[in-house]
Every structure is written in structure tokens, then in C-alpha cells.
Amino acid sequence: MAVKFCNFPTNDSVSPTRRTTNMAKKSVAEKPSANTAEDSFVNLMVVAANFVKSRGGVDAAKQALADAGQFIAHAGGVSQAARALEVLESLREKIAT
């Protein structure tokens, strides 16, 4: 005798029409995530445009990103780079006073 661990319906007990309906509901439910992906992309483009504008152009923005990437790599990660900047800022404040 086989032991049942759950009361979920088996594939035999679900009609093909019901399976199709469930699949259709899932595909409709997944569409909002596509809008979310579009929204994320648009937001990224806005941030990129602001970054380029603040740097004075695309070439300057690319150089700033390259410099930041090298700094983060040498620091050993974003958190270490942020910590280094905090220490540098603290030293600057102490020297200025």
C-alpha cells in the first residue's frame, strides 16, 4: 500500500480544461512583472542620464565609472571602499580644524 503525504490532487484528477485555465491565469498574472522590468529600465536610464549630466558628458562619465571601479577593486569591495572614504573624510575634518 502506498503512503500519501499530502492531499494535493494528482494530475489524473485535474481536467485538461482546468489545467489550461490555470496556465492562462498564470500568464496573465505574470504580465505586471514585465511592466516592472520596463519601469526599472526607465529608472536606470534616468539615473544614467543624470550621472552623465553631472559629469559633463558621456566620456567624463565613463572615466568616472572606470576610476570608481578600480577604486572599489583595490579596496576589496564596495563596503571597504565606502569605509575608506569615511576614514578619509574624517582625516580631512581633523586636519582642517
MDTraj code that builds the backbone (N, CA, C; nanometers):
import mdtraj as md
import numpy as np

residues = "MET ALA VAL LYS PHE CYS ASN PHE PRO THR ASN ASP SER VAL SER PRO THR ARG ARG THR THR ASN MET ALA LYS LYS SER VAL ALA GLU LYS PRO SER ALA ASN THR ALA GLU ASP SER PHE VAL ASN LEU MET VAL VAL ALA ALA ASN PHE VAL LYS SER ARG GLY GLY VAL ASP ALA ALA LYS GLN ALA LEU ALA ASP ALA GLY GLN PHE ILE ALA HIS ALA GLY GLY VAL SER GLN ALA ALA ARG ALA LEU GLU VAL LEU GLU SER LEU ARG GLU LYS ILE ALA THR".split()
xyz = np.array([
    [0.0836, -0.1179, 0.0000],
    [0.0000, 0.0000, 0.0000],
    [0.0884, 0.1245, 0.0000],
    [0.0598, 0.2194, -0.0892],
    [0.1365, 0.3430, -0.0994],
    [0.0903, 0.4415, 0.0068],
    [0.1843, 0.5172, 0.0580],
    [0.1548, 0.6165, 0.1604],
    [0.1430, 0.7520, 0.0936],
    [0.0339, 0.8235, 0.1224],
    [0.0147, 0.9585, 0.0709],
    [0.0554, 1.0578, 0.1791],
    [0.1413, 1.1530, 0.1420],
    [0.1877, 1.2519, 0.2375],
    [0.1116, 1.3826, 0.2286],
    [0.0355, 1.4014, 0.1234],
    [-0.0392, 1.5255, 0.1100],
    [-0.1718, 1.4985, 0.0415],
    [-0.2583, 1.5954, 0.0447],
    [-0.3898, 1.5815, -0.0154],
    [-0.4022, 1.6576, -0.1461],
    [-0.2893, 1.6873, -0.2123],
    [-0.2944, 1.7586, -0.3390],
    [-0.3545, 1.6674, -0.4453],
    [-0.4306, 1.7249, -0.5375],
    [-0.4868, 1.6420, -0.6443],
    [-0.3760, 1.5941, -0.7371],
    [-0.3900, 1.4739, -0.7839],
    [-0.2928, 1.4208, -0.8792],
    [-0.3266, 1.4745, -1.0169],
    [-0.2360, 1.4604, -1.1116],
    [-0.2605, 1.5073, -1.2477],
    [-0.3814, 1.4387, -1.3098],
    [-0.4082, 1.3166, -1.2678],
    [-0.5225, 1.2427, -1.3225],
    [-0.6555, 1.3031, -1.2797],
    [-0.6571, 1.3657, -1.1621],
    [-0.7838, 1.4178, -1.1119],
    [-0.8139, 1.5598, -1.1604],
    [-0.7189, 1.6262, -1.2273],
    [-0.7405, 1.7612, -1.2776],
    [-0.7692, 1.7524, -1.4265],
    [-0.8802, 1.8110, -1.4673],
    [-0.9190, 1.8021, -1.6078],
    [-0.8264, 1.8875, -1.6945],
    [-0.8093, 1.8515, -1.8236],
    [-0.7252, 1.9316, -1.9138],
    [-0.7740, 2.0754, -1.9261],
    [-0.9051, 2.0971, -1.9205],
    [-0.9597, 2.2321, -1.9294],
    [-0.9169, 2.3147, -1.8095],
    [-0.9205, 2.2532, -1.6937],
    [-0.8813, 2.3231, -1.5712],
    [-0.7323, 2.3557, -1.5750],
    [-0.6498, 2.2642, -1.6271],
    [-0.5060, 2.2908, -1.6391],
    [-0.4819, 2.4097, -1.7314],
    [-0.5519, 2.4161, -1.8439],
    [-0.5364, 2.5259, -1.9386],
    [-0.5784, 2.6573, -1.8749],
    [-0.6885, 2.6541, -1.8004],
    [-0.7368, 2.7738, -1.7331],
    [-0.6344, 2.8220, -1.6313],
    [-0.5766, 2.7297, -1.5543],
    [-0.4755, 2.7671, -1.4556],
    [-0.3527, 2.8261, -1.5236],
    [-0.3122, 2.7684, -1.6370],
    [-0.1969, 2.8200, -1.7095],
    [-0.2259, 2.9594, -1.7643],
    [-0.3483, 2.9811, -1.8115],
    [-0.3863, 3.1120, -1.8635],
    [-0.3846, 3.2159, -1.7518],
    [-0.4334, 3.1787, -1.6352],
    [-0.4325, 3.2700, -1.5215],
    [-0.2899, 3.3059, -1.4833],
    [-0.1996, 3.2081, -1.4867],
    [-0.0605, 3.2345, -1.4519],
    [0.0025, 3.3304, -1.5510],
    [-0.0246, 3.3131, -1.6798],
    [0.0376, 3.4012, -1.7784],
    [-0.0150, 3.5436, -1.7660],
    [-0.1404, 3.5589, -1.7300],
    [-0.1960, 3.6928, -1.7093],
    [-0.1350, 3.7540, -1.5840],
    [-0.1153, 3.6758, -1.4825],
    [-0.0596, 3.7260, -1.3576],
    [0.0868, 3.7655, -1.3737],
    [0.1575, 3.7081, -1.4686],
    [0.2993, 3.7381, -1.4863],
    [0.3219, 3.8678, -1.5632],
    [0.2246, 3.9197, -1.6317],
    [0.2430, 4.0393, -1.7138],
    [0.2821, 4.1634, -1.6334],
    [0.2320, 4.1862, -1.5120],
    [0.2770, 4.3043, -1.4389],
    [0.4276, 4.3060, -1.4147],
    [0.4908, 4.1901, -1.4043],
    [0.6350, 4.1892, -1.3837],
    [0.7075, 4.2435, -1.5061],
    [0.6500, 4.2290, -1.6251],
    [0.7098, 4.2871, -1.7450],
    [0.7076, 4.4388, -1.7351],
    [0.5990, 4.4950, -1.6845],
    [0.5913, 4.6390, -1.6638],
    [0.6946, 4.6828, -1.5606],
    [0.7160, 4.6024, -1.4589],
    [0.8141, 4.6330, -1.3578],
    [0.9533, 4.6352, -1.4192],
    [0.9813, 4.5431, -1.5083],
    [1.1107, 4.5413, -1.5755],
    [1.1280, 4.6663, -1.6611],
    [1.0236, 4.7058, -1.7305],
    [1.0291, 4.8288, -1.8100],
    [1.0502, 4.9499, -1.7205],
    [0.9794, 4.9547, -1.6090],
    [0.9948, 5.0656, -1.5148],
    [1.1370, 5.0714, -1.4610],
    [1.1920, 4.9556, -1.4282],
    [1.3291, 4.9507, -1.3782],
    [1.4269, 5.0021, -1.4827],
    [1.4056, 4.9627, -1.6080],
    [1.4931, 5.0080, -1.7154],
    [1.4829, 5.1590, -1.7339],
    [1.3615, 5.2113, -1.7322],
    [1.3420, 5.3554, -1.7477],
    [1.4087, 5.4299, -1.6321],
    [1.3918, 5.3794, -1.5106],
    [1.4555, 5.4425, -1.3945],
    [1.6070, 5.4398, -1.4077],
    [1.6613, 5.3296, -1.4548],
    [1.8055, 5.3194, -1.4755],
    [1.8532, 5.4211, -1.5775],
    [1.7783, 5.4374, -1.6846],
    [1.8168, 5.5344, -1.7874],
    [1.8123, 5.6775, -1.7338],
    [1.7161, 5.7069, -1.6469],
    [1.7079, 5.8403, -1.5860],
    [1.8293, 5.8641, -1.4965],
    [1.8643, 5.7640, -1.4170],
    [1.9813, 5.7767, -1.3295],
    [2.1078, 5.7927, -1.4139],
    [2.1200, 5.7138, -1.5203],
    [2.2365, 5.7240, -1.6084],
    [2.2447, 5.8621, -1.6722],
    [2.1322, 5.9149, -1.7165],
    [2.1308, 6.0471, -1.7783],
    [2.1716, 6.1543, -1.6778],
    [2.1240, 6.1440, -1.5554],
    [2.1625, 6.2404, -1.4518],
    [2.3116, 6.2305, -1.4195],
    [2.3629, 6.1077, -1.4174],
    [2.5055, 6.0876, -1.3904],
    [2.5897, 6.1497, -1.5007],
    [2.5525, 6.1245, -1.6260],
    [2.6250, 6.1814, -1.7397],
    [2.6187, 6.3335, -1.7346],
    [2.5031, 6.3877, -1.7033],
    [2.4870, 6.5335, -1.6956],
    [2.5746, 6.5919, -1.5850],
    [2.5781, 6.5248, -1.4690],
    [2.6572, 6.5771, -1.3571],
    [2.8070, 6.5687, -1.3839],
    [2.8484, 6.4789, -1.4709],
    [2.9903, 6.4637, -1.5045],
    [3.0314, 6.5495, -1.6229],
    [2.9371, 6.6064, -1.6921],
    [2.9689, 6.6930, -1.8037],
    [2.9791, 6.6238, -1.9377],
    [2.9300, 6.5028, -1.9469],
    [2.9301, 6.4337, -2.0755],
    [2.9542, 6.2851, -2.0596],
    [2.9342, 6.2136, -2.1698],
    [2.9451, 6.0673, -2.1676],
    [3.0885, 6.0236, -2.1408],
    [3.1858, 6.0872, -2.2065],
    [3.3252, 6.0466, -2.1884],
    [3.3709, 6.0648, -2.0441],
    [3.3352, 6.1770, -1.9848],
    [3.3722, 6.2024, -1.8458],
    [3.3025, 6.1031, -1.7520],
    [3.1784, 6.0678, -1.7822],
    [3.1049, 5.9708, -1.7004],
    [3.1685, 5.8333, -1.7099],
    [3.2092, 5.7945, -1.8305],
    [3.2769, 5.6651, -1.8475],
    [3.4064, 5.6613, -1.7673],
    [3.4823, 5.7706, -1.7709],
    [3.6074, 5.7762, -1.6959],
    [3.5821, 5.7696, -1.5457],
    [3.4792, 5.8395, -1.5000],
    [3.4445, 5.8365, -1.3578],
    [3.4067, 5.6953, -1.3140],
    [3.3308, 5.6245, -1.3981],
    [3.2944, 5.4861, -1.3656],
    [3.4169, 5.3962, -1.3627],
    [3.5065, 5.4142, -1.4581],
    [3.6284, 5.3331, -1.4613],
    [3.7130, 5.3582, -1.3366],
    [3.7265, 5.4851, -1.2997],
    [3.8029, 5.5189, -1.1797],
    [3.7400, 5.4600, -1.0543],
    [3.6074, 5.4718, -1.0446],
    [3.5365, 5.4162, -0.9287],
    [3.5502, 5.2650, -0.9248],
    [3.5422, 5.2008, -1.0413],
    [3.5576, 5.0553, -1.0469],
    [3.6951, 5.0109, -1.0002],
    [3.7988, 5.0825, -1.0418],
    [3.9349, 5.0492, -0.9976],
    [3.9495, 5.0707, -0.8478],
    [3.8938, 5.1790, -0.7978],
    [3.9000, 5.2075, -0.6541],
    [3.8320, 5.0975, -0.5738],
    [3.7135, 5.0575, -0.6169],
    [3.6391, 4.9517, -0.5470],
    [3.7154, 4.8205, -0.5531],
    [3.7746, 4.7895, -0.6680],
    [3.8515, 4.6652, -0.6819],
    [3.9731, 4.6665, -0.5891],
    [4.0437, 4.7774, -0.5842],
    [4.1614, 4.7865, -0.4976],
    [4.1225, 4.7819, -0.3499],
    [4.0076, 4.8375, -0.3169],
    [3.9623, 4.8392, -0.1777],
    [3.9132, 4.7023, -0.1322],
    [3.8745, 4.6190, -0.2265],
    [3.8251, 4.4866, -0.1907],
    [3.6743, 4.4783, -0.1797],
    [3.6050, 4.5720, -0.2378],
    [3.4591, 4.5682, -0.2373],
    [3.4003, 4.7040, -0.2054],
    [3.2705, 4.7136, -0.2269],
    [3.2008, 4.8407, -0.2074],
    [3.2042, 4.8836, -0.0612],
    [3.1809, 4.7913, 0.0302],
    [3.1761, 4.8293, 0.1721],
    [3.3126, 4.8783, 0.2195],
    [3.4200, 4.8153, 0.1748],
    [3.5541, 4.8591, 0.2129],
    [3.5869, 4.9947, 0.1513],
    [3.5434, 5.0157, 0.0270],
    [3.5664, 5.1446, -0.0381],
    [3.4912, 5.2546, 0.0350],
    [3.3680, 5.2268, 0.0745],
    [3.2893, 5.3257, 0.1491],
    [3.3555, 5.3569, 0.2826],
    [3.4066, 5.2546, 0.3472],
    [3.4757, 5.2748, 0.4755],
    [3.6008, 5.3606, 0.4557],
    [3.6751, 5.3353, 0.3500],
    [3.7952, 5.4141, 0.3219],
    [3.7590, 5.5610, 0.3006],
    [3.6510, 5.5865, 0.2316],
    [3.6080, 5.7245, 0.2102],
    [3.5672, 5.7913, 0.3415],
    [3.5031, 5.7142, 0.4295],
    [3.4650, 5.7687, 0.5602],
    [3.5889, 5.8061, 0.6410],
    [3.6903, 5.7206, 0.6396],
    [3.8137, 5.7483, 0.7125],
    [3.8824, 5.8705, 0.6528],
    [3.8873, 5.8775, 0.5200],
    [3.9489, 5.9914, 0.4528],
    [3.8775, 6.1215, 0.4885],
    [3.7449, 6.1166, 0.4906],
    [3.6664, 6.2360, 0.5256],
    [3.6925, 6.2771, 0.6700],
    [3.7024, 6.1777, 0.7583],
    [3.7298, 6.2063, 0.8996],
    [3.8677, 6.2702, 0.9153],
    [3.9659, 6.2183, 0.8433],
    [4.1003, 6.2754, 0.8494],
    [4.1006, 6.4189, 0.7968],
    [4.0285, 6.4432, 0.6898],
    [4.0206, 6.5778, 0.6314],
    [3.9627, 6.6744, 0.7331],
    [3.8575, 6.6318, 0.8035],
    [3.7945, 6.7183, 0.9044],
    [3.8907, 6.7474, 1.0187],
    [3.9694, 6.6477, 1.0609],
    [4.0642, 6.6665, 1.1698],
    [4.1782, 6.7590, 1.1286],
    [4.2225, 6.7454, 1.0042],
    [4.3318, 6.8302, 0.9550],
    [4.2851, 6.9740, 0.9386],
    [4.1622, 6.9934, 0.8960],
    [4.1092, 7.1275, 0.8716],
    [4.0873, 7.2052, 1.0006],
    [4.0696, 7.1352, 1.1129],
    [4.0434, 7.2067, 1.2396],
    [4.1672, 7.2338, 1.3173],
])
top = md.Topology()
chain = top.add_chain()
for i, resn in enumerate(residues, 1):
    res = top.add_residue(resn, chain, resSeq=i)
    for name in ("N", "CA", "C"):
        top.add_atom(name, md.element.get_by_symbol(name[0]), res)
traj = md.Trajectory(xyz[None], top)
